[in-house]
Amino acid sequence: MPHGMRHTEWVLRAVDGLGLDPWTMFHIVLSLHGFVAGVAVNVETERDAEQDTGINYEQWLNQQDATFNGSCASTRYRY
């Protein structure tokens, strides 16, 4: 990541002034990065699946309604 330090400084400036200690601020940077990376991976996987199957995420969800509703109605999963 060629601009990693610039991005880290940008996020640190965003949380500066909140009264957080430096380690907490750094953990926020890491958490934000992990969240964004995770979303990017999922978006890429979704795009690949749509390309492979020809159906988009909403269409896939609609096809799963019966299975999902059956699982929710089951006493197997309580929480």
N, C-alpha and C positions, 0 to 999 in steps of 0.2 A: 504494500500500500504506500505509494510514493508520497502521498500528502497526509499520512497518518498523524504526524505531530501537529500539523495545521488543524486537522479535524479535532484532535484531542483538545487543543487550546480553545477552539471555537465552542466545544461543549462545556469545557470548564468555565469559560466566560459566561455561558448561559446560566450556570448554577451558582456562580460567584455572588456573594452578598446574601445568601440564604442562611448563613450561620453554620454551614456544614464544615466538618474537619476535612483536610486534604484527602484522606483515605476514602471517606464517604463520597467525596466528589469524584475521585478516580473510579470508584466502583460504579457510580452513575454512568461515567463514560463507557466503562466496559459493558454494563448492562444494556445501554442504548445500542452500542455496536452489535452485541449479540442478538438483540431483538431485530434490528434491521437486517442483519445477515440471515437470520432465521426466516424472516418474511420473504426475503429475496429468493432463498432456496425453495420455499413453498410456491412462490409465484412461478418460478422456472419449472418446477415439477408439474404444476397445473397447466401451464402452457404446453409442455411436452405431451401430457395426457390428452389434452384437447386436440393437438395435432395428430396423435396416434389413433384416437377413437372417433374424432369428428363431432363429439358432443362437448359442450362447455360445462362449467362447474354447476351452473343453475340447472341445466338439463339432467346432469348426473344426480344432483340432490333430489330432483323430482322423481327419478327412477328408484331412489332409495327410500321413499316415503313409507311404503308398506313394511319394509324390514325395520326401519327406525321405529315406527309406531308399534310394531309387534314387540320389539325389545323394551320399549317404554312401558307397555302394558303388562309385560311379564313380571312375575314376582322374583325372578332371578336377580335382577339388578335393583337394589333398594335405594342406593345413594349415588 
